[in-house]
Every structure is written in C-alpha cells, then in structure tokens.
Amino acid sequence: MGEDRPWRIEVARRAEVELKRLPAHEQARIRLALDRLIQGPEQGDVRKLGGRENQWRLRVGDYRVLFSRDSAARVIVVLHVLPRGRAYRR
C-alpha cells in the first residue's frame, strides 16, 4: 500500500527564498523538475551526496536542488536551490 502513495514535496523557507531570487524561467524549470520528483525521488538527474547523511542533489541546468528524503513517510524536503558553484560549499 505504501508504494502506491505519491511522494510529497516540502520546501524549506530558505530554499523558497533562494528559488524566488532566480529568474522566472529558471524558477519554472526547477518547479517542473520538482513536480517530476513526486513520481519518485529517482526521477531526473539525482545523486546521493557523499559525506552527507541522507542528502541528495537534483541537477537542473546550472542549478542544484539539495534535498533530503524520508522513504517511510514518502516526503522530500528541499533544503537549498543554488547555482552549481555554490551548492557544495558547506
């Protein structure tokens, strides 16, 4: 039964602010990519981030969407939306 439920996306306040600072066409591309993630967190160019517990990245052009996921609750939490050059400086 759990596998039939769609994933839900939650966007952290910080990520929402970062997203709103981008040009409108980039915001639209990223939101479309996030909509595809609802089908499953493996949709798109997704990779596990090394050295970080339960953090993943979704590549959307020159931008990276950093997120965590809870498989039991089927929730994806978007943590950051940053240009590639700044995404991995943490």
N, C-alpha and C positions, 0 to 999 in steps of 0.2 A: 504494500500500500504506500509506503513512504516514497518509493521511487516514482510514483505517479504524480506526486505533488510537484508543482513548479518551484524553482528557486525564487527567492525574494531578494531584492537588492535594497540595501540601506546605504545611504551616502552620508558620511560623517560631515559635520559642519565645515571643517577645514577643507575637505575635498570639494564641497559645494562652492566655497569661496574661490578656490583655485580654478574650478571649472568656469565660473562666471567671469573670470578675468580674461578668458580666452576669446578669440574672435568667434563670431556667431557660427560660421561654417565649421570650425573645429569643434565647438560645443555640440553641434548636431551630429557630427561623425562619432564623437565619443559617446553620446547618448544612444545612438543606434547600436554601437558595439556593446554597450551595457545591456540594452534590450535583448541582444542575442545571448548574453550570458545567462539570462533567465532560463534558457533551454538546457543549460548545464555549464558548469564552470570550465569546461574544456573547449568551449566554443571560441574560435578566434585564435590569435597568436598569444597563448597563455603559457607562462613558465613559472615554475617554483623558484623563489629567490633563495639562493644559497646563503647559509649562515643566519637565516631569519626563520624563526618558528612560525609556521602557518601564514607566511606571506607569499603572495603571488603577484605577477605583473601581467597586464594585458597591453600589448603594443597596438597603438592606433596612430599610424603615421609617425610623426616625430614626437608624439606624446606617449607617456606611460601612465597607466591606471594601476595603482598599487592597491591590493585588496587582501582581505583575509576571508576565510570561508569556514562555515560550521556545517559539516555534512549531515549531522543528526537533525539540526533544525532547518537545514536547506536554506541558509542565509549567507549572502555575500555582502561583506561590509567594505565599501570603497573608502580607503584611507587617504589617498592622495591622487591628484591628477596633475602631473608635472611634465615639462619638457624632458626629453631623454637625458640631457646633460645634467640636470638637477635631480633626477628621480632616484639615483642610487647613492647620493651623498647623505648618509645617515649614520 
